[in-house]
Amino acid sequence: MLRSGGIQLLAATLALLVMTACGGGGKSTPSSGQLPTITQQPANQTVTVGQTATFNVTATGTGPLTYQWFGSGTAIAGATSSTYTTPATAVGNNNSQFTVTVTDTAGSTKSNPATLTVILSLPVITMQPASVNVCNNASATLSVTATNATSYQWSFNGSPIAGATSSSYFIASATTIDAGSYTVTVTNASGSVTSQAATVLVGTSITSNPASLSIAQGQTAAFSVAAAGGAPFSYQWYAIAPGSTTGVTIAGATLSTYTTPVEGISSNGSQYYVTLTDTCGKVLTSTSATLTVTLGNVPPTIITPPVGQTASIGSTPTLSVTAVGPPTLTYQWYRIPAGSITGTAISGATAASYTVPATNTTVSNDQDGYYVIVSNSYGQAASQPAILAIGTGIQITQQPVTVYVSAGGSATFSVTATSTLPLNYQWFEAAPGSSSFSAISGATGATYTQASTATTDSGSVFHVVVSNGSTASVTSSSASIFVGALTSIGSLCSGWLPLGNALPASSSCTIQLSAATNNQVGGIVWPNLISTGNLQLSFTFTTNDSTSPPADGFAMTLGDPSLGATITKIGSVGSGLGADGIPGVVFVFDDYRDVNDPPVPYIAVGRGETALWQSPYFNLNGNIPPLATAGTTVSHAYVVSIVQGKITVTMDGLQLFSGSVAVPPVAYLYFSASTGNFNEQTVISNLSVTVTAPSN
């Protein structure tokens, strides 16, 4: 007997047979299951040449599911999963179509086609066009090297040049109308990239004439000129005596800078100018600068500093200094032990010369440094340290110098050192803004050349470690590289970053660094690295709402990035003028006497590192008018000029001091001020900065 379920199954089977015999029920299917259903179709893909493309499909069905991918209708061997990744694409793969067939026990379903778009990557400029200086009517060629390029368009001062559509642009006979800024736009199907600007200078022009200067009798005067164009240049300085109109050649004055001898009142009204000859033979004459010499009391000026020596063990070398200034000059020599950074006064060493005793020329004294502070009633001048190389010690006699090149050009650094033993060298580099030095592979000679440069190299810092296998190694001074146009510094209207309590620039382009409030510290910093080879700054500081005594004054700092200066660095509250602790050279304008300070007010130049703050001040003038006075607004205009290691500082047109200073080759520029228990509002205004490359 059939159960009820069996009866139902038999009835259904008979009904199906009847329908089939009568032709009803539609076409036959391979199976009673469902065909696969694609729930997510493969999507179109766009890639650049050399990339791969991945297509995906999602499907359901009566498992198991199998897959077969097709490219332009042809089955792709091995492409049998729900995902397919192409090989690296080529231009010829553009517009290819990909489908996938999904199969289960019931049959197969084919996907919609997905299109592959293959595009070229943007052009890549591998060598930028380089700036050039050419003589009048000489030819010039600008070139660019790029990958993935299909077309070029050169522009002059922002406007396309008709017909200039190749990788090079040729100027057959350059004149002044060709001088300017050139760029090239490199294009392919994916888009365009524009090169950095290359400057074409035609002929030569004087960019900075010698500036008139007022000094006190007993000082020297420093004049300088800067030019752009057909370097290298040659120079000749001339002097016009007071009351005369005829210039007389100054023997030996053949550099871009000229420092006079010590001047007296008889030199008042002298004029100085320079002729400059470029590589084309063109001669240019600067304007004349007038020297004003007044009666006055000024700090000493060091004319001849002590120099480093090589000395045998047990010898007694003598160091000497030549300085001038109003009497009476006094002297104090200091010794910096090898491995230290600060000096200690030498008892009894109070003459213009100092003889090192034999007890201080032992092997352990190799690399000891000596400096002298020359003082009078109005200030002081400190020499740079003179290093003693004892026995087999190493003496660096010529330090590396900063290099200025056009983009794509080579840069060479060199050092000269002596020792009784063979010398070894290893050059190191720190990237722009970094304090981390890395050894340069293969740079193991007295000279290191970077074969090709880019603008991204600007501000890199280099030094060399010299060793001889016997004594401790010696590290040279740092030098930098600047590629292409130098970074300029804007006015106070915009671009400066405020630090601490400093306010943003006002509508009149002034900035308040500190308010007349207790425990303020404020500053501003220019956020880009600058060259310090030829640097001239003029600015005004104004103080008001001062207490009696006033607060701590203000400072200008050239922060050394290779020693850790950053755009967020600022000194502490209440002392140090907002600059104490910033590594680099600091110009101090002090009006509050802390412990160990000289009598205030004074202006001085020293180091910003805390361990070197006031230890020593290289130059100091204490014979100046007040910087801040209770109940009064006090304003003074300053000019700070740094020309290849020579500084000149003036206040209200009068030279305060001049001398040699070791500034970092590349720096961040800061202005800062602080208050403690006493107050004053400090405002900076009228800032103007000129940055040029030295042109000796």
C-alpha positions, 0 to 999 in steps of 0.5 A: 500500500502506498503512503500518501506522500508516495501517491502525491509523487506518482501523481506529479510524475504522471502529470509531467509525462502528460504535459511533455507528450502534449508539448506543454511546459516550455523548453527543456533545461539541463537541470532542475537547478537555478542559473548563477546570478551575478550580484556585482558586475566587474567595474571599469578600471583606469590605471597608468602605464605600468600599473596592474588592474584588478577586476572582481565579480560576485555571484550566487548559484548552486555551488560549486561556482567556477569562473573563466575570465575573457579579455576581448573575447578570448579566454585568459589562461589561468584566470579562473577565480572571482578576481582577475589581476592583469599583468603590468599594463601598456598603452596598447591595453587601452580600451580592452574589455574584460568579461567573466563567465560564472558556471554552476550545476545549472549552467553559465551566466556571462557578466557585463563587459568592464573596460580597461582604460590605460593612461600615461602618467604625468610627465616627470622633469628629471633635469630642470632648466638652469639659469644662465648669465650671458654677454650682450649679443651672445647666444644662450640655450635653455634645456629641460629633460623629462620622461613621458613627454609628448610636447613642450611649450616655453614661456617668458615672464609667464607668456608662451613663446611662439614656436618654442615647442622643443625640449630646448630653447635657443636665444641666438643673440641675447639683449636686455629684452631677453633677460627675465624668467623662463619656464617650460610646460611639459605635456602628455595625454594625462596632463602637464607639468611646468618646470622651475623658473630659470633666469636669463641675465644679459650683461651685468648690473650692480644690485647693491651699491656701497652705502654711506657710513658714519663712524667714530674716529679710531674705527675702520669702515667697511664698504661692499658692492654686489652685482648680478650677471656675467660672473666672475667679476674683478674689482678695483676700489677708489678713494676721493679725498675730502674736498677733491673730485678725483678718485685715486686707486686703492692698492690691493683693494680688489675684492667686492668688499673694502675695509679702510684702515683706522680712520681719524677726523681728517678722513671725514667726507672721504668718498669711496666707489668701485669699478667692476669688470665682468667676464664680457669685459664690460666695466661698471662703476658704482655710486660713491659712498661718503664716510663721515668720521666723528669724535666719539668713544667707541669699543675696540676693533680687532685689526689682526686676530691671533691665528692657529699654529702647529707646535711641537710638544713642549714648545712655547708658541706665542699668540698675538692680537692687534687692536685699535680704539680709544685708550686705554685698551686692556687684554685678557686671554682665555683657553678653551681645552680640547673637547670643551666649548667654553673658555677660562681666563688665563691668570696674568695673560693681560697683554697684546700677546700671550706665550703658551707655557710648555706645560700646556703643549703636551699631547693632551693639549692638542686642539686647545683653543685660545682667544683674547678679549680686548676692552676699553671703557666703551665695550669690547671685542673678542677674537675668534679662537686660534687652535693649537695643533700639538705634535702630530695634531691636525691643523685646518688651514683653509676651511670649506666655503659655501658654494653658489651654483645654478640648477644642474651645476656641480658644487665643489667643497675643499679643505686644507689641513696639515699634520706630520702624519698622513691624513684621512677625510670623510665628508658629511651632509645634513639635509636642508633644515636638518641637524642629522649629518650622514657620511657621504659614500666615497667622499674621502678626499680633501675635495668633494664634488657633487656632480649635479645639483637641484634647487632642493639641495639649497640649504644643505650643510657639509663638513669634513672630518679630518683624521690621521690615525693617531690623534683625535679627529678634527671637524671642519667648519660647516659650509652650505650649498645654494642652488639657483635664486636665493630665498628672499625675506619679505616685509613684516606685512605677511609670511612671518610666523609668530612665536610665544606672545608675539601678535600677528602683523598689524595693518601698518606692518608692525609686529608687537613682540612683547606687551608691557606685561610680566613674564612675556616671551614673543618672537617671529621667525622667517620660515625659510632658510636663508643664505648669510654670505651677504646679508643686510638688514635694516629695522626699527625697534620701539619700546614704550610703557616701560617700568623702571628699570625696564624689561629684558630688551630684544634680540635678532638671531641667525639660528643654525639648523645644523645645530638644532634651530627650528621654526618653533624655537624660542628662548625662555621667559624673563631673561635671555631676550627670547633668544637664549638657547637658540643655537647660532649667532645672536645680536643682543639689544639689552636694557636690563642687567641680569647677573653677570651682564655688562652694564646696560644699555648695550648692544652685543654679538654672541652665541645663542646656545645657553652654554655660550650665552655671553661667553664671550660676546664677540663685540660689545658697545656699552656707550649707547643711548637708552633702549627703553625709558619709563614713561617715554616712547623710545625708537632707534633704527638699526642696520646689521650688515654681514659680508663674508664673515665681516659684520657692521652694526649701526644705530641711528646711522652711527657705526657701533662696531665692526669685526669678524664673526663666524655666522652659520652659512644657512640660517633661520632669522628670528626677532624676539623679546621678553619680560620678567618682573619688569615690563616694556612693550616692544614693537619691530617695524620698517624691516627690510632685508637684502640677501645676495651671493658673495661675488669675489 
